[in-house]
Amino acid sequence: MSAHGSHYTFYTAFMPNRFFVKYTFFKVDPAWRRLDAETRAAGKREFLAACEDFSDGHLLQAFSLVGTRGDADLLLIAEAENLDRIHELHVVIGQSGLAQWTTTPYSFLGLRKPSEYSDERREVPRAFHGRYLFVYPFVKTRAWYALPADERYRIMQDHIRIGREYPQVDNHTTYSFGLDDQEFVVAFDTDDAGAFLDLVQRLRGTEASAYTLRDTPSFTCLSSSLERALAALDGEPVAAAIAPS
């Protein structure tokens, strides 16, 4: 795990550039917090065990939204080479005691692959390393896709240029065409939340921004180990959340 304790990572000698990425937001029923501590701890252990099984071979990261959103408490980002493994993860999570007291107010599915507008054919970054993560679904207007390909490329170069002026902010865009309601899931991670705000404000003035149809809701997430993110749900110490009964 990283210094922030948020990364379950798996590396092989060869990493293909295309992975399915699932953003799943959980909201806990307030009634769950009134259950006895032992019941809550058992439910969290079952949730954690399901995630640890998936992370043995796949990328899985946790983020807390406690204090930043009123309609979501926890974000899991799962990445796999196929949709079957992501399906299995959520089936097992659904069997945990904690899941019986949660809803999924938001859920986004995308495919991670290189951008068609960047001349840098580098490997697509995978893990999120920043202290903060900002996520939102994104849809462009139909007029954007009616433009010639070279014109879209030209317009995006100014967008990309501004992004490069904020090297402390990393972009992790996934593509959702036909997979989900949005066209993209846009995610930025950084240690500097102010720099991210400045970047987004600058991007509002670009020509590309005029072709935005939807880019909300927007989620501000704090990087966390899954243990700490689960403990934040009811304020219990981490040791109590993971200790065996």
N, C-alpha and C positions, 0 to 999 in steps of 0.2 A: 504493500500500500504506500501511497505518497505521504508527504508531510502532513497533508490535510486528511489522510486516512480514507480517501473516497474511492480508490481504484482497485477493482478486482481485474487483473489483466492477465492475458495469455498471449504468448508470442511464439511464432514458428519461424523457420528459416525463410519462408516465402509468404508474403501477405498480399492476397489479391486486393484490388482496389474497390471491389463492390461488396458491401455488407448491408444487410437489412438492419435498421435501427428503430427501436420502439421506445417512445417517450410515454410513460404511464404515470399519471398523477393520481394520488390517493387522497381522499378526504375521510377523516375519522369521525364517526358518530359521537357527539359529545357524551352520550350515555355510556360509551365504553370507558371513559375516564372515571366513572363512578363505580366500576367493577372493582373487586378486591385486587390488591397488588399481585397476588400469586396468579390469578387468572389472566391478568394483563401481561405479566412476564412470560407465561406459558405461550400465549398467542404470539408474542413478539419472537420468541425462540423458534416457533414453527415457521414464521415468516422468514426469519433469518436463515434457517436451514434450507428452505426452498431456494433462496437466492445463492447460497454458498454452493449448492449442487450445480446450478447453472453456471456459476463463475468458474467452475473447474473445466476450463476449455473455452470460455467466452468472456467478452468484456461486459462488465456490469458495474454501473456507478450509481451512487445514491446522493440525493440532495434534499435539504430541508427547506420548506417554504413557510415554516412557522414564523410568524411575525412579518412576512412580506406579502402574503395573499390571504384572503378570508375564505376562499373557496377550494383550497388545496393545501395539504400539509406535507406531502412527501412526493418526490419524483424519483422514479427508477428509469435509468436509460440502459436498455439491453441491446446488445449487438450480436448478430449471428449470421452464418452463411446462408441460412434458409429460414423460411417462416415457420416450419414445423417446430424447430427448437424454441422459438419465441412463444409459440402456442403452448408447448409443454410447460415452459416456465410459468405462464400465467394460470394454467390449470392447477399446478402444484401450489402456487401462491394462494389460489382461491380455496384450497383445502385447509389453510391455516386458521387458527382461532381468531387472529387479528382481522383477517380478510372478511370475516362474518360481520364485522362492525365498520367496514369501509365501503365507500363508493368510488367510482372512477369518473370524476367530473370532466376530465379531459384525457384524450389519448391520441397520439400522433404516430403514424408509421411512415417511414421513408427509406430510401436507399442511398447509401453513401457512395459517391463516385466523383471523379475529377470534374471541375467546372469547364464548360465549353468556352467560357469567355476569358480564361486565364492562359497566358502563354507559358506559365511555369508548370511543366508536366512532372511535378514532384509527387511523391506518394501522399495520398490523402491522410491527414492526421486523424487519429482515432480517439485516444483517451483525452478527456477534458482535464486540464491541469490547473486552471485558475481557482482562486478562492470563491469566485462568484460565477454563476452561469445565468445567461439571459436567453430565454427561448420564446419563439412565437411562430405561429403558422403564417404562411405568406402565399398570396394569390395575386397574379398579375392580370391586367386587363386583356381582353381579346385583341385590342388594338396593338398590343405589344407583339403578339405572335404574327400579326399581319405585316409587320415590318420586314424588309429583306434581312437576311441573316447578317450581312456585312454592316447594316445600319444598327442592328441590335448590338453587334460586337463593338462598334464605335461608341455607342452611348454608354456601354458598361465600362469602358476604359476609364472614364472620369470617376465613376463609382468605385472602381478598384483602386485608382490612384489615391483617393481620399482615405480609403481603408488602410493603405500602406503607411499613411502618416500616423497611424496609431498601432505600432508594432506590439504594444503590450496587450492588445485585444486580438484574440484568435477567433476566426470564423469557422464554424463546422456546419455547412449547409447540406441537408439531405434532400433528395428528390422524391416527390410523392405522386407524380402523375399517374392517375388510375389506381393507385394503392389506397388513397385516403382522400378526404374532402379537399384538403389544401394541395397546392402544387409543390410547395417546399416547406420544410421545417428549418427555420433559421435559428442557429444557436451560436452565441458568443461566450467565450470564457476569458476571464481576466482577474487580476488581483486589484484592479483599479476601477471601481464602479463609476467614478466620475468621468474617467476617460471614455467609458462606453457611452455614457449619456452625451458627451461632447461629440462623439463619432456619429451617433444616430441623428443628433441635431444637424450636423453638417450634411449628412446624407439626404436630409429632407429637401435640400436645395438643389439636388442633382437632377439632370434631365430624366434619368431612369426612374426617379421617384414619382414622376407624373404618371407612370404606368402601373402604379400600385393600386390594386383593388381592395385588398384586405391584408392587414398585418397585426391583427389582435385576435385573441387576448395575448398579453405579454406577461411572462413569468420571470420573477427575480428569485433565483435559487442560491442557496448557500451550500458549498461543497462540504461533504460530511462522510464519515464512515457510516455504513448502514446501521451499526449499533447505536451510534449517537443520534442519527436521524430518527430511529425508532424510540429512543429514550426521550427525545424532544416532544413526542406525541403526548406524553403524560407527565413529563418532568421528573421521571424516576432516574436515579443514577444509572450509568451504563452497566455497572457490575450487577445491579439488581435485574437489569433487562436481559442479561445473557447467562447468568449463573444457572446451573442445572437445578432442577427441583429435587 
